[in-house]
Amino acid sequence: MIYGKLWCVVRPQVGVPIFLGAVAVGSFCVHLALVTNTTWVKAFLNGGAGKTVVATAPAADPPKK
């Protein structure tokens, strides 16, 4: 472990919950920013499937004899 000596300064009973709390807060902020700043996320979460694009191949020419 690279930062193994960190636990000599900060007890794991304090450092681990702070680290996990920081990850949770950061994740919440990213998701909140996505929901508030985009239109497609709201539609997706509300069940709006949107328009599905179907790719079709061009019609092939009949073989020449």
C-alpha positions in Angstrom: 0.0 0.0 0.0 1.5 3.3 -1.1 0.0 5.4 1.7 0.3 2.9 4.5 1.9 5.4 6.9 -1.2 7.6 6.6 -2.9 5.3 9.2 -0.2 6.2 11.7 -1.5 9.8 11.6 -5.3 9.3 11.0 -7.1 6.4 12.7 -8.9 4.1 10.3 -12.1 4.5 12.3 -12.0 8.2 11.3 -10.4 8.1 7.9 -12.5 5.4 6.2 -15.9 7.0 6.9 -14.6 10.3 5.8 -13.3 8.8 2.6 -16.5 6.9 1.9 -18.5 10.0 2.7 -16.5 12.1 0.3 -17.0 9.5 -2.5 -20.8 9.5 -1.8 -21.0 13.3 -1.9 -19.0 13.5 -5.1 -21.1 10.9 -6.8 -24.3 12.7 -5.7 -23.0 16.0 -7.1 -22.1 14.4 -10.4 -25.5 12.8 -10.8 -27.3 16.0 -9.7 -25.3 18.0 -12.3 -26.3 15.5 -15.0 -30.0 15.6 -14.2 -30.1 19.4 -14.0 -28.0 20.2 -17.0 -29.2 17.7 -19.6 -32.6 17.0 -21.1 -32.1 13.4 -22.2 -31.4 12.1 -18.7 -34.8 13.4 -17.4 -36.6 11.8 -20.3 -34.7 8.5 -19.9 -35.5 8.3 -16.1 -39.1 9.1 -16.8 -39.4 6.3 -19.3 -39.3 8.3 -22.4 -37.8 5.9 -24.9 -37.4 8.5 -27.6 -37.2 7.8 -31.3 -35.3 4.6 -32.3 -33.2 4.9 -35.4 -33.3 1.9 -37.6 -30.5 1.5 -40.1 -31.5 -0.2 -43.4 -29.3 -1.4 -46.1 -29.8 0.0 -49.5 -31.6 -2.2 -52.0 -29.2 -4.4 -53.9 -29.2 -4.4 -57.6 -30.3 -7.7 -59.2 -27.4 -9.8 -60.4 -26.6 -9.5 -64.1 -26.6 -12.5 -66.3 
